[in-house]
């Protein structure tokens, strides 16, 4: 048995599923026939008509129960994340914890969803802004956070009054099926909920394309590569839908002369090699002041040499495998390109045996070359050098992506400048913390080719609702705004 969260039928379908731990096929997931998508969409539309009438705090109760069921299933679901994606045990569990955290957040939100009252210029009038359910939300997710990203979207969408349709990565159907099972447990305890409130479809881009194309999906949240987002974004816009795009990053750390280097080294290593460099917020570029570069690189080369790489289930392992052989081939090819551009590479070797294991790479680059400006979803850290602070910020911003960024400095002027209008252009900017490992309380997402979407905390919920401005006239007159006269 692969997991107590999966039935036999869920592992004996047609879509082959491989564990990156050893590259072996572990199951065949049941696939959704694309011809069935109109039925899926119709069920979600029907579910919306009922769910939007349920009071938001009651909708929150379903999400509270989901959080409880996730707590009970944490060990099993975390272990399945490790098996299907290759994350080390604590990161597999951490991913489920993130699902629990967003449930807690959304439950509180279900008693808020605040609107506004706004001063009206007309006597005897009241103006207000109200947030209302918007309709079925499509959720397309990437392999690297196979379940947490669903939870970021689903917990908010559900309390906001919307059904969800989830198309997970075709590389990670098992964790999705298990999550659906956990949701069904919550649903059974909740009682009355419309059929089709939370649906899961398993398969490749064709299913995602059905969500992208359908007007029955007013909000489509898509997480994945910039290539995917470049296709999805315009299609959703062309049918007047709203896309929440969470795409690739090319995240940097500036290390200033005053930085606490012991702290910086720990943050760099976790940021660059954690999850084998397969986080959208993984650290990919290090922008180091010339005066400390030699010292920092020496420390990193030493730290990299002692990193335990191997089976992610084993206690002590810090670097598991890449998702598949294609990902490893891409990493090795990018390192070749970096060398051709004048880079000096430490590490970056393929390890023998089954599974796509690598030693993480440090690539000392002469400048921010074309290769550095691309996101490679693997543990490659490019090291760049700066002399003055303005140059460091210019390098940080001079990439197409704008997800996460950080600075290590004890200089207040540098820290505040980094966070100011003339500082980092990213959706996330940290001081004395690495770029990855966000908490769910803040809005998550980035600018430029990262897509501009925000999920998770803060007021990200507003993207899952429609805004209505209403003016009520409780006077006996009918004045027009802006003093316009129209006497009839
Ligand atoms: P991917 O783009 O290959 O696939 C992501 C999802 O999109 C999958 O479910 C896939 O089936 C679907 N898809 C692909 N083409 C589609 C199409 N034409 N129409 C509809 N759906 C389509 O990405 P991946 O390799 O699974 O994930 C890695 C990428 O995701 C990286 O670039 C990473 O930075 C990014 N990512 C971003 C965030 C974020 O929040 N910004 C979070 C996680 C991952």
Boltz pocket constraint, residues with backbone or C-beta under 6 A from the ligand:
constraints:
  - pocket:
      binder: B
      contacts: [[A, 140], [A, 141], [A, 142], [A, 143], [A, 144], [A, 145], [A, 167], [A, 168], [A, 169], [A, 170], [A, 203], [A, 204], [A, 205], [A, 206], [A, 207], [A, 208], [A, 209], [A, 212], [A, 223], [A, 224], [A, 225], [A, 226], [A, 227], [A, 228], [A, 229], [A, 231], [A, 232], [A, 245], [A, 246], [A, 247], [A, 248], [A, 249], [A, 279], [A, 280], [A, 281], [A, 375], [A, 377], [A, 403], [A, 445], [A, 446], [A, 450]]
      max_distance: 6.0
